Amino acid sequence: MPTKTPLAPAAPFEPPVRVLLGPGPSDVHPRVREAMAQPLIGHLDPAFVGLMDQTQELLRYAFQTDNKLTLAISGTGSAGMETVVDNLVEPGDAMLVCVNGIFGGRMVDVAQRAGAKVTSIERPYGETFDPDEIRQALKAHPAKVVGIVQAETSTGAWQALEEIAEITHEAGALLLVDAVTSLAGVPLEVDAWGIDAVYSGTQKCLSCPPGLAPVTLGPRAVEALMARKTKVQSWYLDLSMIMRYWGGDRFYHHTAPISMNYALREALALVASEGLEARFARHALCGQALQTGLASIGIGLATKAGNRLPQLTCALIPEGIDDLAVRKRLLADWGIEVGGGLGPWKGKVWRIGLMGHGARPSNVTLFLSALETCLRDLGVDVPVDASVKAANEVFDQAEQPAGV
Ligand SMILES: *Cc1c(COP(=O)(O)O)cnc(C)c1O
């Protein structure tokens, strides 16, 4: 006889209505949610195999690549990071990691655990790397792999990559890019820019629940995989086995998370039907409207000008305003979730995400209106709707509407 009694009531869980405007997960399109509720089929069912093929083609479009080795790892964005790092480095290999926020820092940790000899170069929060710094670092510390984050979600910084790819190749190294928050939000041209390996996640600008990590590896990276002398430290994330399941012989490795793959296929189909260009324009416009709205009521941005992401804005919390009190009220009264600061920016910034399905004018004005109300109630002098008006002007002046 079981002796433990259940703590939870038998009723189904009912999540509250939320507007997810944080650093992820982002709001999911109804079509993606509906896809997840479809009946299960087997992971080797011909219909599921067909869905995997479609997903690979759609991922190649999102990544702008012809790389054969393009697939979705079972796990969140961090599993994508671990997959690409673990497969490209062997114990003793040198890796250079560019750290300007939490996720660059995480890459250092992952690479060290894989046995790499890691050198890191650092930039303060909110800044990005100059190609020259990377050239110098590679001169002083030749490396097999250079790791860098395109969209640092902890700081809102947008890293330019084209020149860095050239410099990395000149030094005979492979370029590994974290595109967890950038994929389908800002341009990423894997083939045209010559990026060797990329990982992403489903829960940011793809607007799919967290649970899969798209990755793509180009010819130089595949060559490095083939030349390995040691086994990949992680059995689960070993691409030499995973690619046999996604590739030709459908060799059983692990049971694919079926419903998550339904969701990703649907999210990628939405990306393809919108078109990348229109999607980038929508993110750019919504980000610009939000940032203009914040500036109009005297709220500064923490990320250095010139390299601010549109899909993740770090707003400086005004002097004397309590971070948590505002975020709690946004959640309680409007159902709005935004993120707090991380590391040195804890308590100093709000991180506002406008990602994927969440990047819509109605979310920009809803958020600004709610934030204004919170600030006014805390005694800040903000004219009613000042920021909403400023944001709407940006939308009105746009050549293309940003959708609804
Ligand atoms: C979110 C994020 C990750 C980690 O993804 P998880 O889905 O949380 O595991 C890695 N890198 C960046 C830049 C991210 O924004």
The ligand as an ORCA input file, in Angstrom:
! r2SCAN-3c Opt
* xyz 0 1
  C      18.815     31.794    -23.134
  C      20.212     31.744    -23.592
  C      21.020     30.599    -23.469
  C      20.577     29.380    -22.739
  O      19.408     28.850    -23.218
  P      18.462     27.969    -22.261
  O      17.305     27.687    -23.169
  O      18.114     28.821    -21.090
  O      19.197     26.756    -21.868
  C      22.293     30.641    -23.994
  N      22.769     31.736    -24.610
  C      22.026     32.847    -24.730
  C      22.620     34.050    -25.419
  C      20.737     32.892    -24.228
  O      20.004     34.004    -24.347
*
